[in-house]
Amino acid sequence: MNVSDASPPTAPAPTLRARYFALLAPLILTHALQSAGGLLDGFWLGRLLGVRGIATAASFFPVFFLLLSLIIGLGAGATVLAGQAMGAGDATQLRRVAATAWAAALGVGLAVALAGAWCAPWLMQALGTPPDILPAAIDYARAMLLVMPCVFVTWAGMSLSRGTGDATSPMWSLLAATLVGAVCTPLLVAYSPLGATGVAVSALFAQVAALTVLMHRWRRNGHPLAPRAGWQHCRPSAAVAKRMLQIGLPAALQMLAMALAEIVLLSLVNRHGSTATAAYGAATQVLSWVQFPAMSLGIAAAIFSAHAVGAGRRERLPAIVATGLRVNAMVTPLFVVAAHLLAPLALRAFLETGPVLELSVTIVRTLAWSVLLLGWSNVLVGAMRASGAALIPALLSMATILCIELPVAAALEERFGLAGLFWAVPAAFLTMLVLHGLYYRHKERSNGR
């Protein structure tokens, strides 16, 4: 046979590990961009408005945690259902999921905006906002809440994109949002009468930019969710909304429980004075970056598992989970080691050299290694959520937070002081991993019968 007549060799299909890494890179970068945007907003508020500007934004944090739990819950449901439709090769169902997700996002966002515009004064007073910043805090909260419809719709779009396996488009969307925010925030805060409220207006511009880039990339790449013919018969579905709620509500409750535990832990730290609070606050900034691979692996495991379930190939789930666990063992330790080695240098961006810096370094080195446990747990939870078991893993996480982390934190603080308090987090992550592992084994044995 002539060489010219031979068919070109077919490239080997990428291994599951290679697919994990290909999806993991943009997911980690997306998380980094999200954190960078928040850091830039805080930097400009502090630089341009001083302590009052930072305090005004900080007064909104508890409300932000609540809204974040809603956004993450909605995103989790959208990602899993989009992934299942993609795995089944059903473009019509994928668009139906998208229509339902966007309708839910817009509806919840509008409800938050309208309720927030009316309740902002009462809300800020109920949170104990200091009187000297209360008027500015009310304006800031009202403005941020009014932006929520756009935030929810954009987040839903990025979650749908990830569910189809396209994590690169959300990354570019967030890059656009970060760049827009980096330009608009200082201009609006410093050169307009908006003050701190300019951050909310900047956030609106950033979200519009992100959604525009997302749609542009979908259209350019021929994505099944790109605006074109085929959408006219895809309307929101009550059945899809019910399934989205069954997946998203447990994820939202788990996120809310973690946020409440963080608030309680912070209150325990606050009892040791402003030095401890400053050290812990700086440490959490560094630790949030260490958690990027652990958070991203949970999303990746959910996406691959959803594709397998949608394709009717549940037998692939054990391999997806096992590969995710191994990838976590390879990637997350790199971030942990970097945190151990670079913590003194990184924390100097927030703290001056001295006892507070040393305490903050100790906190980072105490907690960083436990992120490896969190990564393994997230892989298990992501796979179970995509296969239909969302409620029990979330309840196990919430029970661990309420029954292990908080009591252990209080007990260790009483016995060992501030140094003992932080060991409650590794204890909680270890317990969470064991419980999730046992439940995963139980589900696998049940499905194998």
C-alpha positions as CSV (number, residue, x, y, z in Angstrom):
1,M,0.0,0.0,0.0
2,N,1.3,3.5,-0.9
3,V,2.0,5.9,1.9
4,S,-0.1,8.5,0.2
5,D,-3.1,6.1,0.3
6,A,-2.7,5.4,4.0
7,S,-5.0,7.1,6.5
8,P,-3.2,9.5,8.9
9,P,-2.7,7.9,12.3
10,T,-5.4,8.8,14.8
11,A,-4.1,10.7,17.8
12,P,-4.6,8.7,21.0
13,A,-7.4,9.8,23.2
14,P,-6.1,11.8,26.2
15,T,-6.0,9.9,29.4
16,L,-8.4,10.8,32.3
17,R,-5.4,12.2,34.2
18,A,-4.6,14.5,31.2
19,R,-8.2,15.6,31.0
20,Y,-8.2,16.4,34.7
21,F,-5.1,18.6,34.3
22,A,-6.5,20.3,31.2
23,L,-9.7,21.2,33.1
24,L,-7.9,22.0,36.4
25,A,-5.6,24.7,35.0
26,P,-8.3,27.1,33.9
27,L,-10.4,26.4,37.0
28,I,-7.5,27.3,39.3
29,L,-6.8,30.4,37.2
30,T,-10.4,31.4,37.5
31,H,-10.3,31.2,41.2
32,A,-7.2,33.2,41.2
33,L,-8.9,35.9,39.1
34,Q,-11.8,36.0,41.5
35,S,-9.5,36.5,44.5
36,A,-7.5,39.1,42.6
37,G,-10.6,41.1,41.9
38,G,-11.5,41.2,45.6
39,L,-8.0,42.1,46.6
40,L,-7.9,45.0,44.1
41,D,-11.2,46.4,45.4
42,G,-10.0,46.2,48.9
43,F,-6.6,47.8,47.9
44,W,-8.3,50.8,46.3
45,L,-10.8,51.3,49.1
46,G,-8.0,51.4,51.6
47,R,-5.7,53.5,49.5
48,L,-8.4,56.1,48.4
49,L,-10.8,56.1,51.4
50,G,-8.7,54.9,54.2
51,V,-10.0,52.8,57.2
52,R,-13.5,54.1,56.7
53,G,-13.6,52.7,53.2
54,I,-12.4,49.3,54.3
55,A,-14.8,49.2,57.2
56,T,-17.7,50.2,55.0
57,A,-17.1,47.2,52.7
58,A,-16.3,44.9,55.6
59,S,-19.7,45.6,57.1
60,F,-21.3,43.9,54.1
61,F,-19.2,40.7,54.4
62,P,-21.9,38.6,56.4
63,V,-24.5,39.4,53.7
64,F,-22.0,38.6,51.0
65,F,-21.4,35.2,52.6
66,L,-25.1,34.5,52.5
67,L,-25.4,35.6,48.8
68,L,-22.3,33.5,48.0
69,S,-24.0,30.4,49.3
70,L,-27.0,31.0,47.0
71,I,-24.8,31.6,44.0
72,I,-22.7,28.5,44.6
73,G,-25.8,26.4,45.1
74,L,-27.3,27.6,41.9
75,G,-24.0,27.1,40.1
76,A,-23.6,23.5,41.4
77,G,-27.0,22.5,40.1
78,A,-26.5,24.2,36.8
79,T,-23.0,22.6,36.3
80,V,-24.2,19.0,37.1
81,L,-27.4,19.1,34.9
82,A,-25.5,20.8,32.0
83,G,-22.8,18.1,32.3
84,Q,-25.4,15.3,32.3
85,A,-27.1,16.8,29.2
86,M,-23.7,17.2,27.5
87,G,-22.7,13.6,28.3
88,A,-26.0,12.4,26.8
89,G,-25.3,14.5,23.7
90,D,-28.7,16.1,24.1
91,A,-28.4,19.8,22.9
92,T,-32.1,20.5,23.4
93,Q,-31.9,19.4,27.1
94,L,-28.7,21.4,27.5
95,R,-30.5,24.5,26.3
96,R,-33.5,23.7,28.5
97,V,-31.2,23.5,31.5
98,A,-29.6,26.8,30.6
99,A,-32.9,28.5,30.2
100,T,-34.0,27.2,33.6
101,A,-30.7,28.2,35.2
102,W,-30.8,31.7,33.8
103,A,-34.5,32.2,34.7
104,A,-33.8,31.0,38.3
105,A,-30.7,33.3,38.5
106,L,-32.6,36.3,37.2
107,G,-35.5,35.6,39.5
108,V,-33.4,35.1,42.7
109,G,-31.2,38.1,41.7
110,L,-34.2,40.4,41.3
111,A,-35.7,39.2,44.6
112,V,-32.4,39.9,46.4
113,A,-32.2,43.3,44.7
114,L,-35.7,44.4,45.6
115,A,-35.6,43.1,49.1
116,G,-32.1,44.5,49.7
117,A,-33.1,48.0,48.4
118,W,-35.9,48.0,50.9
119,C,-34.2,46.3,53.9
120,A,-30.7,47.7,53.6
121,P,-31.0,50.2,56.5
122,W,-32.5,47.6,58.9
123,L,-30.0,44.9,57.7
124,M,-26.9,47.1,58.4
125,Q,-28.3,48.1,61.8
126,A,-29.0,44.5,62.7
127,L,-25.4,43.6,61.9
128,G,-24.2,46.1,64.4
129,T,-22.6,48.5,61.9
130,P,-20.7,51.3,63.8
131,P,-22.8,54.5,63.7
132,D,-20.0,56.6,62.1
133,I,-20.0,54.5,58.9
134,L,-23.7,53.4,59.0
135,P,-25.0,55.8,56.3
136,A,-22.1,54.9,53.9
137,A,-22.6,51.2,54.8
138,I,-26.3,51.4,53.9
139,D,-25.6,53.0,50.6
140,Y,-22.9,50.4,49.8
141,A,-25.1,47.5,50.7
142,R,-28.0,48.8,48.7
143,A,-25.8,49.3,45.7
144,M,-24.2,45.9,45.9
145,L,-27.6,44.2,46.3
146,L,-29.0,46.0,43.3
147,V,-26.1,44.6,41.2
148,M,-27.0,41.0,42.2
149,P,-29.3,40.1,39.2
150,C,-26.4,40.7,36.8
151,V,-24.0,38.8,39.1
152,F,-26.3,35.8,39.4
153,V,-26.9,35.6,35.7
154,T,-23.2,35.8,34.8
155,W,-22.3,33.2,37.4
156,A,-25.0,30.9,36.0
157,G,-23.6,31.3,32.5
158,M,-20.1,30.4,33.7
159,S,-21.4,27.4,35.7
160,L,-23.2,26.1,32.6
161,S,-20.0,26.6,30.5
162,R,-18.0,24.5,33.0
163,G,-20.7,21.8,33.0
164,T,-20.2,21.4,29.3
165,G,-16.4,20.9,29.8
166,D,-15.5,24.4,28.7
167,A,-13.7,26.0,31.7
168,T,-11.5,28.3,29.5
169,S,-14.3,30.7,28.5
170,P,-15.2,31.5,32.1
171,M,-11.5,32.1,32.8
172,W,-11.3,34.7,30.0
173,S,-14.6,36.2,31.1
174,L,-13.3,36.7,34.6
175,L,-10.0,38.1,33.2
176,A,-12.1,40.7,31.4
177,A,-14.1,41.4,34.5
178,T,-10.9,41.8,36.6
179,L,-9.4,44.2,34.1
180,V,-12.6,46.3,33.9
181,G,-12.8,46.4,37.7
182,A,-9.1,47.4,38.0
183,V,-9.7,50.4,35.8
184,C,-13.2,51.4,36.9
185,T,-13.0,51.0,40.6
186,P,-10.3,53.6,41.3
187,L,-11.9,56.0,38.9
188,L,-15.4,55.7,40.4
189,V,-14.2,55.7,44.0
190,A,-11.7,58.6,43.7
191,Y,-13.2,60.8,40.9
192,S,-17.0,60.6,41.4
193,P,-19.3,61.4,44.3
194,L,-20.1,57.7,44.7
195,G,-17.3,56.9,47.2
196,A,-17.3,53.3,48.3
197,T,-20.5,52.7,46.4
198,G,-18.4,53.1,43.2
199,V,-17.2,49.5,43.9
200,A,-20.8,48.3,43.2
201,V,-21.0,50.3,39.9
202,S,-17.6,49.0,38.9
203,A,-18.9,45.4,39.7
204,L,-21.8,46.0,37.4
205,F,-19.5,47.0,34.5
206,A,-17.3,44.1,35.2
207,Q,-20.2,41.6,35.2
208,V,-21.5,43.0,31.9
209,A,-18.0,42.6,30.4
210,A,-17.7,39.0,31.7
211,L,-21.1,38.0,30.2
212,T,-20.2,39.7,26.9
213,V,-16.9,37.9,26.6
214,L,-18.6,34.6,27.5
215,M,-21.2,34.9,24.8
216,H,-18.6,36.0,22.3
217,R,-16.4,33.0,23.0
218,W,-19.4,30.6,22.8
219,R,-20.4,32.1,19.4
220,R,-16.9,32.0,18.0
221,N,-16.3,28.4,19.2
222,G,-19.6,27.1,18.0
223,H,-20.7,26.2,21.6
224,P,-24.0,24.5,21.9
225,L,-25.2,27.3,24.2
226,A,-24.2,30.1,21.8
227,P,-27.1,32.4,20.8
228,R,-28.4,31.0,17.5
229,A,-31.3,29.0,16.1
230,G,-32.5,26.2,18.3
231,W,-33.3,28.2,21.3
232,Q,-36.8,29.2,20.4
233,H,-38.4,26.0,21.8
234,C,-36.2,25.8,24.9
235,R,-38.1,27.4,27.8
236,P,-37.5,27.0,31.5
237,S,-38.7,23.7,32.9
238,A,-40.3,23.0,36.3
239,A,-38.9,19.5,36.3
240,V,-35.4,20.8,35.6
241,A,-35.8,23.5,38.2
242,K,-36.8,20.8,40.8
243,R,-33.7,18.7,40.0
244,M,-31.5,21.8,40.1
245,L,-32.9,22.6,43.5
246,Q,-32.3,19.1,44.8
247,I,-28.6,19.4,43.8
248,G,-28.1,23.1,44.6
249,L,-29.8,23.5,47.9
250,P,-27.6,21.0,49.8
251,A,-24.5,22.7,48.3
252,A,-25.9,26.1,49.4
253,L,-26.6,24.9,52.9
254,Q,-23.1,23.4,53.2
255,M,-21.5,26.7,52.0
256,L,-23.7,28.6,54.5
257,A,-22.7,26.3,57.4
258,M,-19.0,26.9,56.5
259,A,-19.5,30.6,56.4
260,L,-21.2,30.6,59.8
261,A,-18.4,28.4,61.2
262,E,-15.9,30.9,59.9
263,I,-17.8,33.7,61.7
264,V,-17.8,31.8,65.0
265,L,-14.1,30.9,64.6
266,L,-13.4,34.6,64.0
267,S,-15.3,35.5,67.1
268,L,-13.1,33.1,69.1
269,V,-10.0,34.6,67.6
270,N,-11.3,38.2,68.4
271,R,-11.3,37.4,72.1
272,H,-7.5,37.3,71.9
273,G,-7.3,40.9,70.8
274,S,-6.7,42.9,67.7
275,T,-3.2,41.3,67.2
276,A,-4.7,37.9,66.8
277,T,-7.5,39.2,64.6
278,A,-5.0,40.9,62.3
279,A,-2.8,37.8,62.1
280,Y,-5.7,35.5,61.4
281,G,-7.1,37.9,58.7
282,A,-3.8,38.0,56.9
283,A,-3.4,34.2,57.1
284,T,-6.8,33.6,55.6
285,Q,-5.8,35.7,52.5
286,V,-2.8,33.3,51.9
287,L,-4.8,30.2,52.7
288,S,-7.5,31.1,50.3
289,W,-5.0,30.7,47.5
290,V,-3.8,27.4,48.9
291,Q,-7.3,26.1,48.6
292,F,-7.6,26.8,44.8
293,P,-6.7,23.3,43.6
294,A,-8.9,21.6,46.3
295,M,-11.9,23.6,45.2
296,S,-11.1,23.2,41.5
297,L,-10.8,19.4,41.8
298,G,-14.2,19.1,43.4
299,I,-15.7,21.0,40.4
300,A,-13.7,18.9,37.9
301,A,-14.8,15.6,39.5
302,A,-18.4,16.8,39.4
303,I,-18.1,17.7,35.7
304,F,-16.5,14.4,34.6
305,S,-19.0,12.4,36.7
306,A,-21.9,14.3,35.3
307,H,-20.7,13.5,31.7
308,A,-20.4,9.8,32.6
309,V,-23.9,9.7,34.2
310,G,-25.4,11.6,31.2
311,A,-23.8,9.1,28.8
312,G,-25.2,6.2,30.8
313,R,-21.7,5.1,31.8
314,R,-21.8,5.0,35.6
315,E,-19.2,2.3,35.6
316,R,-16.7,5.1,34.9
317,L,-17.3,6.8,38.2
318,P,-14.8,4.8,40.3
319,A,-12.0,5.6,37.8
320,I,-13.0,9.3,37.8
321,V,-12.9,9.4,41.6
322,A,-9.6,7.5,41.9
323,T,-7.9,9.7,39.3
324,G,-9.2,12.8,41.1
325,L,-7.8,11.6,44.4
326,R,-4.4,10.9,42.8
327,V,-4.3,14.3,41.1
328,N,-5.1,16.0,44.4
329,A,-2.1,14.1,45.9
330,M,0.1,15.5,43.1
331,V,-1.1,19.1,42.8
332,T,-2.3,20.3,46.2
333,P,1.0,19.5,48.0
334,L,2.8,21.9,45.7
335,F,0.6,24.7,46.9
336,V,1.0,23.6,50.5
337,V,4.8,23.5,50.3
338,A,4.7,26.9,48.6
339,A,2.6,28.3,51.5
340,H,5.0,26.9,54.1
341,L,8.1,28.3,52.4
342,L,6.7,31.6,51.1
343,A,4.3,32.5,53.9
344,P,6.8,35.0,55.6
345,L,7.3,36.8,52.3
346,A,3.6,36.7,51.2
347,L,2.3,37.9,54.6
348,R,4.6,41.0,54.5
349,A,2.2,42.4,51.9
350,F,-0.4,42.7,54.8
351,L,1.7,42.9,58.0
352,E,4.9,44.5,59.2
353,T,7.7,42.4,60.6
354,G,7.1,41.5,64.2
355,P,5.1,39.3,66.5
356,V,1.9,39.6,64.4
357,L,3.7,38.4,61.3
358,E,5.2,35.5,63.2
359,L,1.8,34.5,64.5
360,S,0.2,34.7,61.1
361,V,3.0,32.5,59.6
362,T,2.3,29.9,62.4
363,I,-1.4,30.0,61.5
364,V,-0.7,29.4,57.8
365,R,1.7,26.5,58.6
366,T,-0.8,24.9,61.0
367,L,-3.7,25.0,58.5
368,A,-2.1,24.7,55.1
369,W,-1.5,20.9,55.1
370,S,-5.1,20.2,56.0
371,V,-6.2,21.5,52.5
372,L,-4.9,18.2,51.1
373,L,-7.7,16.5,53.2
374,L,-10.2,19.0,51.9
375,G,-9.2,18.2,48.3
376,W,-9.8,14.5,48.7
377,S,-13.1,15.2,50.3
378,N,-14.2,17.6,47.6
379,V,-13.5,15.0,44.9
380,L,-15.7,12.5,46.6
381,V,-18.5,15.1,47.2
382,G,-18.3,16.3,43.6
383,A,-18.7,12.8,42.2
384,M,-21.5,11.9,44.5
385,R,-23.4,15.1,43.8
386,A,-23.2,14.5,40.0
387,S,-24.4,11.0,40.4
388,G,-27.5,12.1,42.4
389,A,-26.4,11.8,46.0
390,A,-26.2,15.5,47.0
391,L,-28.1,15.7,50.3
392,I,-26.3,13.2,52.5
393,P,-22.7,14.4,51.8
394,A,-23.8,18.0,52.5
395,L,-25.4,16.9,55.8
396,L,-22.3,15.1,56.7
397,S,-20.2,18.2,56.1
398,M,-22.6,20.4,58.1
399,A,-22.6,17.9,61.0
400,T,-18.8,17.8,61.0
401,I,-18.7,21.6,61.1
402,L,-21.3,21.9,63.9
403,C,-20.4,18.8,65.9
404,I,-16.6,18.6,65.5
405,E,-15.0,21.9,64.3
406,L,-16.7,24.3,66.6
407,P,-16.7,22.2,69.8
408,V,-13.1,21.2,69.2
409,A,-12.1,24.8,68.6
410,A,-13.7,25.9,71.9
411,A,-12.1,23.0,73.8
412,L,-8.6,23.4,72.4
413,E,-8.7,27.1,72.9
414,E,-9.6,26.6,76.6
415,R,-6.8,24.0,77.0
416,F,-4.0,25.4,74.8
417,G,-5.0,29.0,74.1
418,L,-5.0,30.6,70.7
419,A,-2.4,28.1,69.3
420,G,-4.8,25.2,70.0
421,L,-7.8,26.8,68.4
422,F,-6.7,26.4,64.8
423,W,-6.2,22.6,65.1
424,A,-9.9,22.3,65.0
425,V,-9.9,22.9,61.2
426,P,-7.6,19.9,60.4
427,A,-9.7,17.8,62.8
428,A,-12.9,18.8,60.9
429,F,-11.4,18.2,57.5
430,L,-10.1,14.7,58.6
431,T,-13.5,13.8,60.0
432,M,-15.2,15.1,56.9
433,L,-12.9,13.0,54.7
434,V,-13.6,9.8,56.7
435,L,-17.4,10.3,56.6
436,H,-17.5,11.1,52.9
437,G,-15.2,8.2,52.2
438,L,-17.4,5.8,54.1
439,Y,-20.6,7.0,52.5
440,Y,-19.0,6.8,49.0
441,R,-18.0,3.2,49.7
442,H,-21.6,2.5,50.9
443,K,-23.0,4.0,47.7
444,E,-20.6,2.0,45.5
445,R,-21.5,-1.3,47.2
446,S,-25.2,-0.5,47.0
447,N,-24.9,0.3,43.2
448,G,-22.9,-2.8,42.7
449,R,-25.6,-5.1,43.9
